[in-house]
Amino acid sequence: MAKIYGTESQYLIKQDRKYRIIALYFISLLVISLGLFYIIHKSTLNIILVSFTLFIGLAIYLNKKGHLFLDRSDNYYKGRKGEYAIFYELKRLPNDYLVFQDIKIPGNESNIDFIAIGPTGIFAIEVKSHKGKITFDGQNLLINNNHFKKDILRQAMSGALDLHEFILKKTGKDCFVYPVLVFSNNQAYMKFGLNSIKKVFVIQKTYLKKVVLGAKPILSTEDITNLKNILLFLSQKD
């Protein structure tokens, strides 16, 4: 079993909670408006008609807003579930592997979801929880024949390059970092196998161990220890 450092993505947790609280706020307003309408309906006919018209408009607005923020919260929740699924896969790596979770390289805005280090090298792993058919049009990845909202191939490669530069700066060693884009959802389908797409492994979670363990051994025990020492403080949360 691999050694795990770090904790679940704080960004996903905060965003999930934020949008869930906002959604509950709008839902609460909807419930309050229902109560007020119940009280008003005992008034005169004119007041009832006016209040009913206002209530319908308000109810539609609040219901729409509530569902909007619930959907946003659900997206972040799916992201959290996806990262946990990959956490479980990486945890099953052999004892001589180290896994760092939710790592922010100094000077960069985005985090790397997971970094796996072992005899076979260094892997920067970007996790996506999308479902659907994943294809490549020669330039970009597509999902159900549509472009992703972000260039996720570039995102995965950027994480690997940022980690490479950080290690080079700290150790003076030019260590290659494998960029990996892994889809955690069982309903994400692709046919890339272990062939890289624009130098990025694009895989389902069931292929993750094959990618990590299938590379040629290039790191010694001393190398792994040195990398652990420079990455360990990055896994500490504020």
DRENPA-3360 file (N, C-alpha, C; in nm, 2 decimals, always signed):
BEGIN
1 = MAKIYGTE = +0.08/-0.12/+0.00/+0.00/+0.00/+0.00/+0.09/+0.13/+0.00 ~ +0.06/+0.22/-0.09/+0.14/+0.34/-0.10/+0.11/+0.43/+0.02 ~ +0.21/+0.51/+0.05/+0.20/+0.61/+0.16/+0.14/+0.74/+0.10 ~ +0.04/+0.79/+0.17/-0.04/+0.90/+0.13/-0.01/+1.02/+0.21 ~ +0.01/+1.14/+0.14/+0.04/+1.26/+0.21/-0.06/+1.37/+0.16 ~ -0.11/+1.46/+0.25/-0.20/+1.56/+0.21/-0.34/+1.52/+0.24 ~ -0.44/+1.61/+0.21/-0.58/+1.58/+0.23/-0.66/+1.62/+0.11 ~ -0.79/+1.59/+0.12/-0.88/+1.62/+0.01/-0.88/+1.77/-0.03;
9 = SQYLIKQD = -0.90/+1.79/-0.16/-0.90/+1.93/-0.21/-0.99/+2.02/-0.13 ~ -0.92/+2.12/-0.07/-1.00/+2.22/+0.01/-1.08/+2.31/-0.08 ~ -1.04/+2.33/-0.21/-1.11/+2.41/-0.30/-1.25/+2.35/-0.33 ~ -1.25/+2.22/-0.36/-1.37/+2.15/-0.39/-1.46/+2.15/-0.27 ~ -1.41/+2.13/-0.16/-1.49/+2.13/-0.03/-1.56/+2.27/-0.01 ~ -1.48/+2.37/-0.03/-1.53/+2.51/+0.00/-1.64/+2.55/-0.11 ~ -1.61/+2.51/-0.23/-1.71/+2.55/-0.34/-1.84/+2.47/-0.32 ~ -1.82/+2.34/-0.29/-1.94/+2.26/-0.27/-2.03/+2.31/-0.15;
17 = RKYRIIAL = -1.97/+2.35/-0.04/-2.04/+2.40/+0.07/-2.10/+2.54/+0.04 ~ -2.02/+2.62/-0.03/-2.07/+2.76/-0.06/-2.20/+2.76/-0.14 ~ -2.20/+2.68/-0.25/-2.31/+2.68/-0.34/-2.43/+2.60/-0.27 ~ -2.40/+2.51/-0.19/-2.51/+2.44/-0.12/-2.58/+2.53/-0.02 ~ -2.50/+2.62/+0.05/-2.56/+2.71/+0.14/-2.64/+2.82/+0.07 ~ -2.59/+2.86/-0.05/-2.67/+2.96/-0.13/-2.80/+2.90/-0.18 ~ -2.79/+2.77/-0.22/-2.91/+2.70/-0.27/-3.01/+2.69/-0.15 ~ -2.97/+2.66/-0.04/-3.06/+2.64/+0.08/-3.12/+2.78/+0.11;
25 = YFISLLVI = -3.05/+2.89/+0.09/-3.10/+3.02/+0.12/-3.22/+3.05/+0.03 ~ -3.20/+3.02/-0.10/-3.32/+3.04/-0.19/-3.43/+2.95/-0.17 ~ -3.40/+2.83/-0.13/-3.51/+2.73/-0.10/-3.58/+2.78/+0.03 ~ -3.51/+2.83/+0.13/-3.57/+2.88/+0.25/-3.67/+3.00/+0.22 ~ -3.62/+3.09/+0.13/-3.71/+3.20/+0.09/-3.83/+3.15/+0.02 ~ -3.82/+3.04/-0.06/-3.94/+2.99/-0.12/-4.04/+2.93/-0.02 ~ -3.99/+2.87/+0.08/-4.07/+2.81/+0.19/-4.14/+2.93/+0.26 ~ -4.07/+3.03/+0.29/-4.12/+3.15/+0.36/-4.23/+3.21/+0.28;
33 = SLGLFYII = -4.21/+3.23/+0.15/-4.31/+3.29/+0.06/-4.43/+3.20/+0.05 ~ -4.42/+3.07/+0.06/-4.54/+2.98/+0.07/-4.62/+3.01/+0.19 ~ -4.55/+3.03/+0.30/-4.61/+3.06/+0.43/-4.69/+3.19/+0.43 ~ -4.62/+3.29/+0.37/-4.69/+3.42/+0.36/-4.81/+3.42/+0.27 ~ -4.80/+3.34/+0.16/-4.92/+3.33/+0.07/-5.03/+3.26/+0.14 ~ -5.00/+3.16/+0.23/-5.11/+3.09/+0.30/-5.18/+3.19/+0.39 ~ -5.10/+3.28/+0.45/-5.16/+3.38/+0.55/-5.25/+3.48/+0.47 ~ -5.20/+3.52/+0.35/-5.26/+3.63/+0.27/-5.39/+3.58/+0.21;
41 = HKSTLNII = -5.40/+3.45/+0.18/-5.51/+3.39/+0.11/-5.65/+3.41/+0.18 ~ -5.64/+3.45/+0.31/-5.76/+3.47/+0.39/-5.81/+3.61/+0.38 ~ -5.74/+3.69/+0.30/-5.78/+3.83/+0.28/-5.88/+3.85/+0.17 ~ -5.90/+3.97/+0.13/-6.00/+4.00/+0.02/-5.96/+3.94/-0.11 ~ -6.06/+3.93/-0.20/-6.03/+3.87/-0.33/-5.92/+3.94/-0.41 ~ -5.93/+4.08/-0.41/-5.83/+4.16/-0.49/-5.69/+4.13/-0.44 ~ -5.68/+4.13/-0.30/-5.55/+4.11/-0.24/-5.50/+3.97/-0.28 ~ -5.59/+3.87/-0.28/-5.55/+3.73/-0.31/-5.50/+3.72/-0.45;
49 = LVSFTLFI = -5.57/+3.79/-0.55/-5.53/+3.78/-0.69/-5.39/+3.85/-0.71 ~ -5.37/+3.96/-0.65/-5.24/+4.03/-0.66/-5.13/+3.95/-0.60 ~ -5.16/+3.90/-0.48/-5.05/+3.82/-0.41/-5.02/+3.69/-0.48 ~ -5.13/+3.63/-0.54/-5.10/+3.51/-0.61/-5.01/+3.53/-0.73 ~ -5.04/+3.64/-0.81/-4.96/+3.67/-0.92/-4.81/+3.70/-0.88 ~ -4.80/+3.77/-0.78/-4.66/+3.80/-0.73/-4.59/+3.67/-0.68 ~ -4.67/+3.59/-0.61/-4.62/+3.47/-0.56/-4.57/+3.37/-0.67 ~ -4.65/+3.36/-0.77/-4.61/+3.27/-0.88/-4.47/+3.31/-0.94;
57 = GLAIYLNK = -4.46/+3.45/-0.97/-4.34/+3.50/-1.02/-4.22/+3.48/-0.93 ~ -4.24/+3.50/-0.80/-4.14/+3.49/-0.70/-4.10/+3.34/-0.69 ~ -4.20/+3.25/-0.68/-4.18/+3.11/-0.67/-4.09/+3.05/-0.78 ~ -4.13/+3.09/-0.90/-4.05/+3.05/-1.02/-3.91/+3.09/-1.01 ~ -3.89/+3.22/-0.97/-3.75/+3.28/-0.96/-3.67/+3.20/-0.86 ~ -3.73/+3.19/-0.74/-3.66/+3.12/-0.63/-3.63/+2.98/-0.66 ~ -3.72/+2.91/-0.72/-3.70/+2.77/-0.75/-3.59/+2.75/-0.85 ~ -3.59/+2.84/-0.95/-3.48/+2.84/-1.06/-3.35/+2.86/-1.00;
65 = KGHLFLDR = -3.34/+2.96/-0.91/-3.21/+3.00/-0.85/-3.16/+2.88/-0.75 ~ -3.26/+2.83/-0.68/-3.22/+2.72/-0.59/-3.16/+2.60/-0.66 ~ -3.23/+2.56/-0.77/-3.18/+2.45/-0.85/-3.05/+2.48/-0.92 ~ -3.03/+2.61/-0.96/-2.90/+2.65/-1.03/-2.79/+2.63/-0.93 ~ -2.80/+2.67/-0.81/-2.69/+2.66/-0.71/-2.67/+2.52/-0.66 ~ -2.78/+2.44/-0.66/-2.77/+2.30/-0.62/-2.69/+2.22/-0.73 ~ -2.72/+2.26/-0.86/-2.65/+2.19/-0.97/-2.50/+2.23/-0.96 ~ -2.46/+2.35/-0.93/-2.32/+2.39/-0.91/-2.26/+2.31/-0.80;
73 = SDNYYKGR = -2.33/+2.31/-0.69/-2.28/+2.23/-0.57/-2.26/+2.08/-0.61 ~ -2.35/+2.03/-0.68/-2.34/+1.89/-0.72/-2.22/+1.86/-0.81 ~ -2.19/+1.96/-0.90/-2.07/+1.94/-0.98/-1.94/+1.93/-0.90 ~ -1.93/+2.02/-0.80/-1.81/+2.01/-0.71/-1.82/+1.88/-0.62 ~ -1.93/+1.84/-0.58/-1.95/+1.72/-0.51/-1.90/+1.60/-0.59 ~ -1.94/+1.60/-0.72/-1.89/+1.49/-0.81/-1.74/+1.49/-0.83 ~ -1.69/+1.62/-0.83/-1.54/+1.63/-0.83/-1.47/+1.57/-0.71 ~ -1.53/+1.59/-0.59/-1.48/+1.53/-0.47/-1.49/+1.38/-0.48;
81 = KGEYAIFY = -1.60/+1.32/-0.52/-1.62/+1.18/-0.53/-1.52/+1.12/-0.63 ~ -1.50/+1.19/-0.74/-1.40/+1.15/-0.84/-1.26/+1.14/-0.79 ~ -1.22/+1.24/-0.71/-1.09/+1.24/-0.66/-1.07/+1.13/-0.55 ~ -1.18/+1.10/-0.48/-1.17/+0.99/-0.38/-1.15/+0.86/-0.45 ~ -1.22/+0.84/-0.57/-1.20/+0.72/-0.64/-1.06/+0.70/-0.69 ~ -1.00/+0.81/-0.73/-0.86/+0.80/-0.78/-0.76/+0.78/-0.65 ~ -0.80/+0.84/-0.54/-0.72/+0.82/-0.42/-0.72/+0.67/-0.38 ~ -0.83/+0.61/-0.40/-0.84/+0.46/-0.37/-0.75/+0.38/-0.46;
89 = ELKRLPND = -0.75/+0.42/-0.59/-0.67/+0.35/-0.69/-0.52/+0.36/-0.66 ~ -0.48/+0.49/-0.63/-0.34/+0.52/-0.60/-0.29/+0.45/-0.47 ~ -0.39/+0.44/-0.37/-0.35/+0.38/-0.24/-0.31/+0.24/-0.26 ~ -0.36/+0.17/-0.36/-0.33/+0.03/-0.39/-0.20/+0.01/-0.45 ~ -0.12/+0.12/-0.48/+0.01/+0.10/-0.54/+0.10/+0.03/-0.43 ~ +0.22/-0.03/-0.48/+0.31/-0.09/-0.38/+0.36/+0.00/-0.27 ~ +0.42/-0.06/-0.17/+0.47/+0.01/-0.06/+0.58/+0.11/-0.09 ~ +0.65/+0.09/-0.20/+0.76/+0.18/-0.23/+0.72/+0.30/-0.31;
97 = YLVFQDIK = +0.59/+0.33/-0.31/+0.53/+0.45/-0.38/+0.48/+0.55/-0.28 ~ +0.49/+0.68/-0.32/+0.44/+0.79/-0.24/+0.34/+0.86/-0.32 ~ +0.23/+0.90/-0.25/+0.13/+0.98/-0.32/+0.10/+1.10/-0.24 ~ +0.11/+1.22/-0.31/+0.08/+1.35/-0.25/-0.05/+1.40/-0.31 ~ -0.14/+1.44/-0.23/-0.28/+1.48/-0.27/-0.30/+1.63/-0.26 ~ -0.36/+1.69/-0.37/-0.39/+1.83/-0.37/-0.27/+1.92/-0.34 ~ -0.18/+1.92/-0.44/-0.05/+1.99/-0.42/-0.05/+2.12/-0.50 ~ -0.02/+2.23/-0.43/+0.00/+2.36/-0.50/+0.15/+2.39/-0.51;
105 = IPGNESNI = +0.19/+2.41/-0.64/+0.33/+2.45/-0.66/+0.34/+2.60/-0.64 ~ +0.44/+2.65/-0.55/+0.45/+2.79/-0.53/+0.46/+2.87/-0.66 ~ +0.38/+2.98/-0.66/+0.39/+3.07/-0.78/+0.28/+3.03/-0.89 ~ +0.21/+2.92/-0.86/+0.11/+2.88/-0.96/-0.03/+2.88/-0.90 ~ -0.13/+2.92/-0.97/-0.27/+2.93/-0.92/-0.34/+2.80/-0.90 ~ -0.32/+2.71/-1.00/-0.39/+2.58/-0.99/-0.31/+2.48/-0.91 ~ -0.39/+2.38/-0.86/-0.33/+2.27/-0.79/-0.31/+2.15/-0.88 ~ -0.23/+2.06/-0.84/-0.22/+1.92/-0.90/-0.29/+1.83/-0.81;
113 = DFIAIGPT = -0.39/+1.76/-0.87/-0.48/+1.67/-0.79/-0.40/+1.57/-0.71 ~ -0.31/+1.50/-0.78/-0.22/+1.39/-0.72/-0.09/+1.39/-0.78 ~ +0.01/+1.36/-0.70/+0.15/+1.34/-0.75/+0.19/+1.20/-0.70 ~ +0.22/+1.11/-0.79/+0.27/+0.97/-0.75/+0.42/+0.96/-0.78 ~ +0.49/+0.91/-0.68/+0.64/+0.90/-0.70/+0.68/+0.76/-0.66 ~ +0.76/+0.69/-0.74/+0.80/+0.56/-0.71/+0.92/+0.52/-0.80 ~ +0.96/+0.40/-0.80/+1.07/+0.35/-0.88/+1.05/+0.38/-1.03 ~ +0.93/+0.38/-1.08/+0.90/+0.41/-1.22/+0.89/+0.55/-1.26;
121 = GIFAIEVK = +0.91/+0.64/-1.16/+0.92/+0.78/-1.20/+0.82/+0.87/-1.12 ~ +0.79/+0.99/-1.18/+0.71/+1.09/-1.12/+0.59/+1.11/-1.21 ~ +0.47/+1.11/-1.15/+0.34/+1.12/-1.23/+0.26/+1.24/-1.17 ~ +0.23/+1.34/-1.25/+0.14/+1.45/-1.22/+0.00/+1.41/-1.27 ~ -0.10/+1.39/-1.18/-0.23/+1.33/-1.22/-0.34/+1.44/-1.20 ~ -0.41/+1.46/-1.31/-0.52/+1.55/-1.32/-0.65/+1.46/-1.33 ~ -0.74/+1.49/-1.24/-0.86/+1.40/-1.23/-0.99/+1.48/-1.29 ~ -1.06/+1.41/-1.37/-1.19/+1.46/-1.42/-1.30/+1.36/-1.39;
129 = SHKGKITF = -1.42/+1.41/-1.36/-1.53/+1.32/-1.32/-1.64/+1.32/-1.43 ~ -1.61/+1.37/-1.55/-1.71/+1.37/-1.66/-1.74/+1.23/-1.70 ~ -1.86/+1.21/-1.76/-1.90/+1.09/-1.82/-1.94/+1.11/-1.96 ~ -1.92/+1.01/-2.05/-1.95/+1.02/-2.19/-1.84/+0.96/-2.27 ~ -1.85/+0.98/-2.40/-1.75/+0.92/-2.50/-1.64/+1.03/-2.52 ~ -1.52/+0.99/-2.48/-1.41/+1.08/-2.50/-1.33/+1.04/-2.62 ~ -1.32/+1.14/-2.71/-1.24/+1.12/-2.84/-1.14/+1.24/-2.86 ~ -1.06/+1.22/-2.96/-0.96/+1.32/-3.00/-0.97/+1.36/-3.14;
137 = DGQNLLIN = -0.98/+1.49/-3.17/-1.00/+1.53/-3.31/-0.87/+1.57/-3.38 ~ -0.76/+1.54/-3.32/-0.63/+1.58/-3.37/-0.57/+1.70/-3.31 ~ -0.65/+1.78/-3.24/-0.61/+1.90/-3.16/-0.66/+1.90/-3.02 ~ -0.78/+1.86/-3.00/-0.84/+1.87/-2.87/-0.92/+1.74/-2.83 ~ -0.94/+1.72/-2.70/-1.02/+1.62/-2.66/-1.17/+1.66/-2.67 ~ -1.26/+1.57/-2.70/-1.40/+1.59/-2.72/-1.47/+1.50/-2.62 ~ -1.59/+1.55/-2.58/-1.68/+1.46/-2.50/-1.81/+1.46/-2.57 ~ -1.86/+1.35/-2.61/-1.98/+1.33/-2.69/-1.98/+1.43/-2.81;
145 = NNHFKKDI = -1.86/+1.43/-2.87/-1.84/+1.51/-2.99/-1.84/+1.66/-2.97 ~ -1.83/+1.71/-2.85/-1.83/+1.85/-2.81/-1.70/+1.88/-2.74 ~ -1.65/+2.00/-2.75/-1.53/+2.04/-2.68/-1.56/+2.06/-2.53 ~ -1.46/+2.03/-2.45/-1.46/+2.06/-2.31/-1.46/+2.21/-2.29 ~ -1.51/+2.25/-2.18/-1.51/+2.39/-2.15/-1.37/+2.45/-2.13 ~ -1.28/+2.36/-2.08/-1.14/+2.40/-2.07/-1.05/+2.31/-2.15 ~ -0.93/+2.35/-2.18/-0.84/+2.27/-2.25/-0.77/+2.18/-2.15 ~ -0.83/+2.06/-2.12/-0.79/+1.98/-2.01/-0.66/+1.90/-2.04;
153 = LRQAMSGA = -0.63/+1.89/-2.17/-0.50/+1.83/-2.21/-0.39/+1.93/-2.16 ~ -0.41/+2.06/-2.19/-0.31/+2.16/-2.15/-0.30/+2.17/-2.00 ~ -0.41/+2.16/-1.94/-0.41/+2.16/-1.79/-0.33/+2.05/-1.73 ~ -0.34/+1.93/-1.78/-0.27/+1.82/-1.73/-0.12/+1.84/-1.76 ~ -0.09/+1.88/-1.88/+0.05/+1.90/-1.92/+0.12/+2.02/-1.84 ~ +0.04/+2.12/-1.81/+0.09/+2.23/-1.73/+0.13/+2.19/-1.59 ~ +0.04/+2.10/-1.53/+0.08/+2.05/-1.40/+0.21/+1.98/-1.40 ~ +0.23/+1.89/-1.50/+0.35/+1.82/-1.51/+0.48/+1.91/-1.53;
161 = LDLHEFIL = +0.46/+2.01/-1.61/+0.57/+2.10/-1.64/+0.60/+2.19/-1.52 ~ +0.50/+2.23/-1.45/+0.52/+2.31/-1.33/+0.60/+2.23/-1.22 ~ +0.56/+2.10/-1.21/+0.62/+2.01/-1.11/+0.77/+1.99/-1.15 ~ +0.79/+1.97/-1.28/+0.92/+1.95/-1.33/+1.01/+2.07/-1.30 ~ +0.96/+2.19/-1.32/+1.04/+2.31/-1.30/+1.07/+2.32/-1.15 ~ +0.97/+2.29/-1.06/+0.99/+2.30/-0.92/+1.10/+2.21/-0.87 ~ +1.09/+2.08/-0.92/+1.19/+1.98/-0.88/+1.33/+2.02/-0.93 ~ +1.34/+2.07/-1.05/+1.47/+2.12/-1.11/+1.53/+2.23/-1.02;
169 = KKTGKDCF = +1.44/+2.32/-0.98/+1.49/+2.44/-0.90/+1.54/+2.39/-0.77 ~ +1.47/+2.30/-0.71/+1.50/+2.25/-0.57/+1.62/+2.15/-0.57 ~ +1.63/+2.07/-0.67/+1.73/+1.96/-0.66/+1.84/+1.98/-0.77 ~ +1.82/+2.05/-0.87/+1.91/+2.06/-0.98/+1.91/+1.95/-1.07 ~ +1.81/+1.85/-1.05/+1.80/+1.73/-1.13/+1.69/+1.75/-1.23 ~ +1.71/+1.72/-1.36/+1.62/+1.73/-1.47/+1.53/+1.60/-1.47 ~ +1.44/+1.59/-1.38/+1.35/+1.47/-1.37/+1.23/+1.48/-1.46 ~ +1.21/+1.38/-1.54/+1.09/+1.38/-1.63/+0.97/+1.35/-1.54;
177 = VYPVLVFS = +0.86/+1.43/-1.57/+0.73/+1.41/-1.50/+0.63/+1.36/-1.60 ~ +0.57/+1.25/-1.58/+0.46/+1.20/-1.67/+0.33/+1.27/-1.64 ~ +0.27/+1.34/-1.74/+0.14/+1.40/-1.73/+0.03/+1.30/-1.75 ~ -0.06/+1.29/-1.66/-0.17/+1.19/-1.67/-0.31/+1.26/-1.65 ~ -0.40/+1.23/-1.74/-0.53/+1.28/-1.73/-0.62/+1.16/-1.71 ~ -0.68/+1.15/-1.59/-0.76/+1.03/-1.56/-0.91/+1.06/-1.53 ~ -0.99/+0.98/-1.59/-1.14/+1.00/-1.58/-1.19/+0.90/-1.47 ~ -1.25/+0.95/-1.37/-1.29/+0.87/-1.25/-1.42/+0.80/-1.27;
185 = NNQAYMKF = -1.51/+0.86/-1.36/-1.64/+0.80/-1.38/-1.64/+0.68/-1.46 ~ -1.71/+0.57/-1.41/-1.71/+0.45/-1.48/-1.78/+0.46/-1.62 ~ -1.86/+0.57/-1.64/-1.93/+0.59/-1.76/-1.86/+0.69/-1.86 ~ -1.73/+0.70/-1.83/-1.64/+0.77/-1.93/-1.57/+0.67/-2.02 ~ -1.60/+0.68/-2.15/-1.55/+0.58/-2.24/-1.45/+0.64/-2.34 ~ -1.33/+0.57/-2.35/-1.23/+0.61/-2.45/-1.16/+0.49/-2.50 ~ -1.09/+0.50/-2.61/-1.02/+0.39/-2.67/-0.87/+0.43/-2.70 ~ -0.81/+0.50/-2.61/-0.67/+0.54/-2.63/-0.57/+0.43/-2.58;
193 = GLNSIKKV = -0.62/+0.34/-2.49/-0.53/+0.24/-2.43/-0.42/+0.31/-2.35 ~ -0.30/+0.27/-2.37/-0.18/+0.33/-2.30/-0.10/+0.42/-2.40 ~ -0.17/+0.46/-2.51/-0.10/+0.56/-2.60/-0.13/+0.70/-2.55 ~ -0.02/+0.78/-2.55/-0.04/+0.92/-2.50/-0.10/+1.01/-2.61 ~ -0.18/+1.11/-2.57/-0.24/+1.21/-2.66/-0.17/+1.34/-2.63 ~ -0.10/+1.39/-2.73/-0.02/+1.51/-2.72/+0.07/+1.50/-2.59 ~ +0.13/+1.38/-2.58/+0.23/+1.35/-2.47/+0.16/+1.34/-2.33 ~ +0.03/+1.33/-2.33/-0.05/+1.31/-2.20/-0.12/+1.18/-2.21;
201 = FVIQKTYL = -0.10/+1.10/-2.10/-0.18/+0.98/-2.09/-0.33/+1.02/-2.06 ~ -0.42/+0.97/-2.14/-0.56/+1.00/-2.12/-0.63/+0.86/-2.09 ~ -0.67/+0.84/-1.97/-0.71/+0.70/-1.93/-0.83/+0.70/-1.84 ~ -0.89/+0.58/-1.83/-1.00/+0.55/-1.73/-0.92/+0.51/-1.61 ~ -0.99/+0.52/-1.49/-0.92/+0.49/-1.37/-0.87/+0.35/-1.36 ~ -0.93/+0.26/-1.43/-0.88/+0.12/-1.42/-0.74/+0.10/-1.49 ~ -0.70/+0.20/-1.57/-0.57/+0.19/-1.63/-0.46/+0.26/-1.55 ~ -0.50/+0.33/-1.44/-0.40/+0.41/-1.37/-0.28/+0.33/-1.32;
209 = KKVVLGAK = -0.31/+0.22/-1.25/-0.20/+0.14/-1.20/-0.11/+0.09/-1.31 ~ -0.17/+0.06/-1.43/-0.09/+0.01/-1.54/+0.00/+0.12/-1.59 ~ -0.04/+0.24/-1.60/+0.04/+0.35/-1.64/+0.16/+0.37/-1.54 ~ +0.13/+0.38/-1.42/+0.23/+0.40/-1.32/+0.33/+0.29/-1.31 ~ +0.28/+0.17/-1.30/+0.37/+0.05/-1.28/+0.43/+0.00/-1.41 ~ +0.38/+0.05/-1.52/+0.43/+0.00/-1.65/+0.55/+0.07/-1.70 ~ +0.58/+0.19/-1.65/+0.70/+0.26/-1.69/+0.83/+0.19/-1.64 ~ +0.94/+0.22/-1.71/+1.07/+0.16/-1.67/+1.12/+0.23/-1.54;
217 = PILSTEDI = +1.17/+0.14/-1.45/+1.23/+0.20/-1.32/+1.34/+0.30/-1.35 ~ +1.33/+0.42/-1.30/+1.43/+0.52/-1.32/+1.48/+0.59/-1.19 ~ +1.40/+0.57/-1.08/+1.44/+0.64/-0.96/+1.49/+0.54/-0.85 ~ +1.59/+0.58/-0.78/+1.65/+0.50/-0.67/+1.57/+0.53/-0.55 ~ +1.60/+0.45/-0.44/+1.54/+0.48/-0.31/+1.58/+0.62/-0.26 ~ +1.71/+0.65/-0.29/+1.76/+0.78/-0.25/+1.69/+0.89/-0.32 ~ +1.66/+0.87/-0.45/+1.59/+0.97/-0.53/+1.45/+1.00/-0.47 ~ +1.38/+0.89/-0.44/+1.25/+0.90/-0.39/+1.25/+0.97/-0.25;
225 = TNLKNILL = +1.34/+0.94/-0.17/+1.35/+1.01/-0.04/+1.37/+1.16/-0.06 ~ +1.46/+1.19/-0.15/+1.49/+1.34/-0.17/+1.37/+1.41/-0.22 ~ +1.30/+1.34/-0.31/+1.17/+1.40/-0.37/+1.07/+1.42/-0.26 ~ +1.06/+1.32/-0.17/+0.97/+1.32/-0.06/+0.99/+1.44/+0.03 ~ +1.12/+1.47/+0.06/+1.16/+1.58/+0.15/+1.12/+1.71/+0.09 ~ +1.13/+1.73/-0.04/+1.10/+1.86/-0.10/+0.95/+1.88/-0.13 ~ +0.88/+1.77/-0.14/+0.74/+1.78/-0.16/+0.65/+1.77/-0.04 ~ +0.71/+1.72/+0.07/+0.63/+1.70/+0.19/+0.57/+1.82/+0.25;
233 = FLSQKD = +0.64/+1.93/+0.25/+0.59/+2.06/+0.31/+0.48/+2.12/+0.22 ~ +0.47/+2.08/+0.09/+0.37/+2.13/+0.00/+0.23/+2.07/+0.03 ~ +0.24/+1.95/+0.10/+0.11/+1.88/+0.13/+0.05/+1.93/+0.26 ~ +0.12/+2.02/+0.33/+0.07/+2.07/+0.46/-0.03/+2.18/+0.43 ~ -0.15/+2.16/+0.49/-0.26/+2.26/+0.47/-0.25/+2.38/+0.57 ~ -0.30/+2.50/+0.52/-0.30/+2.61/+0.62/-0.39/+2.59/+0.73;
% end
